[in-house]
Amino acid sequence: MTVHSLTVAGLGAVEVTVTERGEGRPILLLHGGGGPLTVTPWADRLAGAEHARVLTPVHPGFNGTPRPGALDSIAGLATTYVALLDALDLQDVMVVGNSIGGWITAEMALLNSPRVSGYVLVDAVGIEVPGHPVADFFALTPAELAQLSYHDPATYGIDPAKLPPQAREAMAGNRVALEVYAGRTMADPTLAGRLGGVTAPTLVVWGEADRIGDTDFGRAYAAAIPGAEFTVLPETGHMPQIETPDMLVKAVWAFAGRHATPKS
């Protein structure tokens, strides 16, 4: 785990905590509103299964990390992570993001960094689709959220009451940070229209049992991005990296193999 001190255009000084594992093709893995623990096991699995160097940053403000006041939007996080790729001098990066991490990934795609060769949006939020609203995350109890998030909520849902106090405090802090970045609607009404400007290869992966945003929502997301591929994972909810991790590894790595920057 390393803390990187960045100077980000329009934001000033930003500290980003990043965990790395593995060697090989750089993968920037962006977590959702549940925090970095929602992607940590999958990062280990990907790095162990493939020739991949997986970098998992903590969005500033999550897990008790500092968040500068100027960093208060998904677009700001996207700019921050492009600056991180510059600071680390990475090339041929594949950016993978789940939920709000997928929203950040979409905003990164619009920044057109030459360091990135492709983007994978996994059950992303952020757009508005008429007739297919995203679930009101902030109005849901943990049990209700689990019912909407998983194909098998009985197996994968978490009861916060059974967690230690430190974990519950972290969850509460993450919820506050999520609202700062994403707002209570978890959407930017301008995003779908702007996604027509994406030029890089993009894959949209969706769990068929996702009820945070249904598969029609996912199809609309893919349709908004020129040339985007769309893949549905069976018996999978909002977080494939938890529920069907091997299927997600296969989908992401196959896409990464098709879209690599040629060596000079």
C-alpha positions as CSV (number, residue, x, y, z in Angstrom):
1,M,0.0,0.0,0.0
2,T,1.4,3.4,-1.1
3,V,0.2,6.9,-0.6
4,H,0.7,9.0,-3.7
5,S,0.8,12.8,-3.4
6,L,-0.5,14.2,-6.7
7,T,-1.0,17.7,-8.0
8,V,-4.3,17.6,-10.0
9,A,-5.3,20.4,-12.4
10,G,-8.2,22.3,-10.9
11,L,-8.0,20.4,-7.6
12,G,-4.5,21.1,-6.2
13,A,-2.9,18.6,-3.9
14,V,-4.6,15.2,-3.6
15,E,-3.4,12.1,-1.7
16,V,-4.4,8.8,-3.1
17,T,-3.8,5.5,-1.3
18,V,-3.1,2.6,-3.7
19,T,-2.6,-1.1,-3.1
20,E,-0.8,-3.1,-5.8
21,R,-0.4,-6.8,-6.4
22,G,0.9,-8.9,-9.3
23,E,3.1,-8.1,-12.3
24,G,2.3,-7.5,-16.0
25,R,-0.5,-5.6,-17.8
26,P,-1.5,-2.7,-15.7
27,I,-5.2,-2.8,-14.5
28,L,-6.6,0.2,-12.6
29,L,-9.5,-1.3,-10.6
30,L,-12.0,1.3,-9.2
31,H,-14.3,0.3,-6.4
32,G,-18.0,1.2,-5.9
33,G,-19.9,2.8,-3.0
34,G,-19.3,-0.2,-0.7
35,G,-15.6,0.7,-0.5
36,P,-12.3,-0.9,-1.5
37,L,-13.1,-4.2,0.3
38,T,-15.7,-4.9,-2.4
39,V,-12.9,-5.3,-5.0
40,T,-9.9,-6.6,-2.9
41,P,-10.5,-10.3,-3.2
42,W,-11.1,-10.0,-6.9
43,A,-7.9,-8.0,-7.4
44,D,-6.0,-10.9,-5.7
45,R,-7.8,-13.4,-7.9
46,L,-7.0,-11.5,-11.2
47,A,-3.4,-10.9,-10.3
48,G,-3.0,-14.6,-9.4
49,A,-4.8,-15.9,-12.5
50,E,-3.3,-13.7,-15.2
51,H,-0.1,-11.7,-15.9
52,A,-1.6,-8.5,-14.4
53,R,-0.4,-5.7,-12.2
54,V,-3.6,-4.7,-10.4
55,L,-3.7,-1.2,-8.8
56,T,-6.7,-0.6,-6.5
57,P,-6.9,3.0,-5.3
58,V,-9.1,4.2,-2.4
59,H,-11.4,7.0,-3.5
60,P,-10.3,9.9,-1.2
61,G,-12.8,10.1,1.7
62,F,-13.4,6.4,1.8
63,N,-12.0,4.2,4.6
64,G,-11.1,7.3,6.6
65,T,-8.7,8.7,4.0
66,P,-8.4,12.5,3.5
67,R,-10.5,14.2,0.9
68,P,-9.7,17.8,-0.1
69,G,-12.7,20.0,-0.2
70,A,-12.3,20.7,-4.0
71,L,-12.6,17.0,-4.8
72,D,-16.3,16.6,-4.6
73,S,-17.4,15.0,-7.9
74,I,-17.1,11.9,-10.0
75,A,-15.5,14.0,-12.8
76,G,-12.9,15.2,-10.2
77,L,-12.1,11.6,-9.3
78,A,-11.7,10.7,-13.0
79,T,-9.2,13.6,-13.4
80,T,-7.4,12.5,-10.3
81,Y,-6.9,8.9,-11.6
82,V,-5.7,10.2,-15.0
83,A,-3.1,12.2,-13.0
84,L,-2.2,9.0,-11.0
85,L,-1.5,7.2,-14.3
86,D,0.7,10.0,-15.4
87,A,2.6,10.1,-12.1
88,L,3.2,6.4,-12.2
89,D,4.1,6.6,-16.0
90,L,1.9,3.6,-16.8
91,Q,1.2,2.5,-20.4
92,D,-1.4,0.1,-22.0
93,V,-3.6,0.4,-18.9
94,M,-7.0,-1.3,-18.7
95,V,-9.4,0.6,-16.4
96,V,-12.1,-1.5,-14.7
97,G,-14.7,0.0,-12.5
98,N,-17.8,-1.4,-10.6
99,S,-20.9,0.7,-9.8
100,I,-19.7,4.3,-9.1
101,G,-16.3,3.0,-10.0
102,G,-17.8,2.3,-13.4
103,W,-19.2,5.8,-13.5
104,I,-15.7,7.1,-12.8
105,T,-14.4,4.8,-15.6
106,A,-16.9,6.4,-18.0
107,E,-15.7,9.9,-17.1
108,M,-12.1,8.8,-17.5
109,A,-12.9,7.5,-21.0
110,L,-14.0,11.0,-21.9
111,L,-10.6,12.4,-20.9
112,N,-9.0,10.3,-23.6
113,S,-5.7,9.5,-21.8
114,P,-3.2,8.0,-24.2
115,R,-2.0,5.7,-21.4
116,V,-5.3,3.8,-21.4
117,S,-6.0,1.1,-24.1
118,G,-9.5,0.2,-22.9
119,Y,-12.3,0.6,-20.3
120,V,-14.5,-1.9,-18.6
121,L,-17.7,-0.7,-16.9
122,V,-19.1,-3.3,-14.5
123,D,-22.7,-2.7,-13.5
124,A,-22.0,1.0,-13.7
125,V,-24.3,3.8,-12.5
126,G,-24.2,7.5,-13.5
127,I,-26.6,7.8,-16.5
128,E,-30.3,8.4,-16.6
129,V,-32.5,5.9,-18.5
130,P,-36.2,6.7,-18.9
131,G,-38.3,3.9,-17.4
132,H,-35.3,2.3,-15.7
133,P,-34.3,4.3,-12.6
134,V,-31.4,3.3,-10.4
135,A,-32.5,2.0,-7.0
136,D,-32.6,4.7,-4.3
137,F,-29.5,3.5,-2.5
138,F,-29.8,6.0,0.4
139,A,-33.4,5.0,1.2
140,L,-32.6,1.3,1.5
141,T,-31.8,-0.8,4.6
142,P,-28.8,-3.1,4.3
143,A,-31.1,-6.1,3.9
144,E,-33.1,-4.3,1.1
145,L,-29.8,-3.3,-0.6
146,A,-28.6,-7.0,-0.5
147,Q,-31.9,-8.1,-2.1
148,L,-31.3,-5.8,-5.0
149,S,-27.5,-6.3,-5.3
150,Y,-27.2,-10.1,-5.4
151,H,-28.5,-13.0,-7.3
152,D,-28.1,-14.9,-4.0
153,P,-28.5,-12.4,-1.2
154,A,-28.7,-15.1,1.4
155,T,-25.1,-16.1,0.7
156,Y,-23.5,-12.7,-0.1
157,G,-25.5,-10.1,1.9
158,I,-23.8,-8.6,5.0
159,D,-25.6,-7.8,8.2
160,P,-23.9,-4.7,9.6
161,A,-25.1,-5.5,13.1
162,K,-22.8,-8.5,13.1
163,L,-19.7,-6.4,12.1
164,P,-17.2,-5.0,14.6
165,P,-17.7,-1.3,15.5
166,Q,-14.7,-0.2,13.4
167,A,-16.2,-1.8,10.3
168,R,-19.6,-0.1,10.9
169,E,-17.9,3.2,11.3
170,A,-16.0,2.8,8.0
171,M,-19.3,1.9,6.3
172,A,-21.0,5.0,7.6
173,G,-18.0,7.2,6.5
174,N,-18.1,5.6,3.1
175,R,-21.8,6.4,2.8
176,V,-21.1,10.0,3.5
177,A,-18.2,10.1,0.9
178,L,-20.5,8.4,-1.7
179,E,-23.2,11.1,-1.3
180,V,-20.6,13.8,-1.7
181,Y,-19.4,12.4,-5.0
182,A,-22.5,10.9,-6.5
183,G,-25.3,12.9,-5.0
184,R,-28.5,11.2,-3.7
185,T,-29.7,10.4,-7.3
186,M,-26.5,8.6,-8.2
187,A,-26.7,10.1,-11.7
188,D,-25.5,12.9,-14.0
189,P,-28.2,13.9,-16.5
190,T,-25.6,15.0,-18.9
191,L,-23.5,11.9,-18.9
192,A,-25.4,9.7,-21.4
193,G,-25.3,12.5,-24.0
194,R,-21.6,13.1,-23.5
195,L,-20.6,9.4,-23.8
196,G,-20.9,9.8,-27.6
197,G,-17.4,11.3,-27.3
198,V,-15.8,8.1,-26.1
199,T,-13.3,6.8,-28.7
200,A,-11.5,4.0,-26.8
201,P,-12.5,0.4,-26.8
202,T,-15.1,-0.1,-24.1
203,L,-16.8,-3.2,-22.6
204,V,-20.0,-3.0,-20.5
205,V,-20.4,-6.0,-18.2
206,W,-23.8,-6.6,-16.5
207,G,-25.2,-9.1,-14.0
208,E,-28.5,-10.5,-15.3
209,A,-29.9,-10.3,-11.7
210,D,-28.8,-6.8,-11.0
211,R,-31.7,-4.9,-9.6
212,I,-29.8,-1.7,-8.6
213,G,-29.8,-1.0,-12.4
214,D,-31.4,-3.7,-14.6
215,T,-30.1,-5.2,-17.8
216,D,-32.0,-2.7,-19.9
217,F,-30.2,0.1,-18.0
218,G,-26.9,-1.7,-18.8
219,R,-27.8,-2.0,-22.5
220,A,-28.6,1.7,-22.6
221,Y,-25.2,2.4,-21.1
222,A,-23.5,0.4,-23.8
223,A,-25.6,1.9,-26.6
224,A,-24.5,5.4,-25.5
225,I,-20.9,4.6,-26.1
226,P,-19.8,4.2,-29.7
227,G,-18.7,0.7,-30.5
228,A,-19.1,-0.6,-26.9
229,E,-19.4,-4.3,-26.3
230,F,-22.1,-5.6,-23.9
231,T,-21.8,-8.8,-22.0
232,V,-24.4,-10.3,-19.5
233,L,-23.2,-12.6,-16.8
234,P,-25.8,-15.2,-15.6
235,E,-26.7,-15.8,-12.0
236,T,-25.0,-12.5,-11.1
237,G,-26.1,-9.3,-9.4
238,H,-24.6,-5.8,-9.1
239,M,-21.2,-7.0,-8.0
240,P,-19.9,-9.8,-10.3
241,Q,-16.4,-9.5,-8.7
242,I,-18.0,-11.0,-5.5
243,E,-20.7,-13.3,-6.8
244,T,-19.1,-14.7,-10.0
245,P,-15.5,-13.6,-9.9
246,D,-14.1,-16.2,-12.3
247,M,-16.6,-15.2,-15.0
248,L,-15.6,-11.6,-14.6
249,V,-11.9,-12.4,-14.8
250,K,-12.6,-14.3,-18.1
251,A,-14.6,-11.4,-19.6
252,V,-12.2,-8.7,-18.6
253,W,-9.0,-10.6,-19.6
254,A,-10.4,-11.6,-22.9
255,F,-11.3,-8.0,-23.7
256,A,-7.9,-6.8,-22.5
257,G,-6.2,-9.3,-24.8
258,R,-8.2,-7.9,-27.8
259,H,-7.3,-4.4,-27.0
260,A,-3.6,-4.0,-26.1
261,T,-1.3,-1.2,-27.2
262,P,1.2,-2.5,-29.7
263,K,4.8,-2.5,-28.4
264,S,7.0,0.1,-30.0
